[in-house]
Amino acid sequence: MPHLVKMDKKMKPQGLSIIAAESQNTPSEKVKTLLDKNKAEFTVTRQVRGPLSSRGIPHSYVFDVEGQLIFQGHPGDPKFEKTIKAALKDFEVEADEPQGDLFPQRTWKNSDGKPLVAAITEINGDTITFKLKNGRKIPYDISKLSEEDQKLIKEKTATEDEE
């Protein structure tokens, strides 16, 4: 856990979100004591079950912003941190300067129906920039959104072109 706490403190400003999963029915008091001892500030989800399974503890899963699994294995594996660093290169943390959003924060859906709550700050060709609640900016391919959301963005783009 010390390694994860260190990563969390170092990479949180760059957009990293750690969610720990407890899967062995450990009593709440023991989980809290462990978190306090290690000064962990990330979320712990308790009594986790499937759909993913692991063959050892500890075991880490790294997902990109689109919900795709990009790493699974031991958090001590050198590929674990390399995968995270590579994924964070695609994200920008919002500057302190507020900018007008093209679309206010709302729930968008990808082509698989998975929701993402974000505002859109920029439309650049076939790519939009989502701004998450925490201020992170994430480039996203418009074609990966639901048809309804794609239509809404195209209508906005057409309206702006007419102005």
C-alpha positions, -999 to 999 in steps of 0.1 A, spaced: 0 0 0 28 25 6 36 24 -31 0 33 -40 -1 61 -15 31 75 -29 17 72 -65 -16 88 -54 2 119 -39 26 122 -68 2 116 -98 -32 129 -85 -25 164 -97 -18 149 -132 -52 132 -132 -47 98 -115 -77 84 -96 -70 54 -74 -98 32 -62 -88 3 -40 -110 -28 -40 -112 -50 -8 -125 -85 -17 -118 -106 14 -145 -93 38 -120 -76 60 -137 -58 90 -142 -21 84 -121 -12 115 -91 -31 100 -95 -14 67 -97 20 84 -67 13 105 -46 3 75 -56 34 56 -49 57 85 -15 40 92 -5 45 55 -21 80 53 -40 68 23 -65 93 8 -80 72 -20 -114 55 -20 -117 19 -9 -146 -1 -22 -154 -31 0 -166 -66 -7 -159 -64 -44 -171 -93 -66 -165 -99 -103 -168 -94 -132 -130 -94 -131 -111 -120 -112 -75 -122 -101 -52 -150 -91 -32 -132 -65 -32 -104 -40 -24 -77 -44 -37 -74 -79 -42 -42 -99 -64 -32 -128 -58 0 -148 -86 14 -169 -84 43 -193 -110 71 -194 -131 51 -219 -133 22 -194 -110 -1 -213 -87 -24 -193 -52 -14 -202 -32 -33 -174 -38 -61 -150 -13 -77 -127 8 -71 -96 12 -34 -86 50 -41 -82 53 -50 -119 73 -22 -137 46 -22 -164 20 -11 -139 35 24 -133 46 27 -170 11 21 -181 -3 47 -158 23 73 -168 16 66 -205 -22 70 -199 -18 102 -180 1 118 -209 -32 122 -227 -48 142 -200 -45 179 -192 -55 193 -158 -75 225 -162 -57 257 -155 -70 281 -128 -84 303 -155 -121 296 -161 -131 290 -197 -165 289 -212 -178 255 -220 -194 247 -254 -217 222 -236 -223 225 -199 -217 195 -177 -242 166 -185 -242 129 -189 -229 117 -222 -230 81 -234 -205 62 -254 -215 38 -282 -217 10 -256 -242 30 -235 -217 37 -207 -222 71 -191 -196 99 -186 -205 131 -168 -185 160 -183 -187 193 -200 -173 199 -235 -148 227 -238 -135 222 -273 -145 206 -306 -115 201 -329 -123 180 -361 -133 145 -349 -121 151 -314 -138 168 -285 -123 178 -251 -143 166 -221 -138 185 -188 -146 163 -159 -159 174 -125 -124 175 -111 -112 198 -138 -93 172 -158 -95 176 -196 -96 145 -217 -95 143 -255 -122 120 -269 -130 107 -303 -166 118 -313 -172 85 -331 -170 67 -298 -201 85 -285 -237 74 -289 -254 84 -322 -276 108 -303 -247 126 -287 -228 127 -320 -258 144 -336 -260 170 -308 -223 179 -312 -226 181 -350 -256 204 -347 -236 227 -324 -207 227 -348 -230 235 -378 -246 264 -358 -212 279 -349 -201 276 -386 -232 296 -396 -224 325 -372 
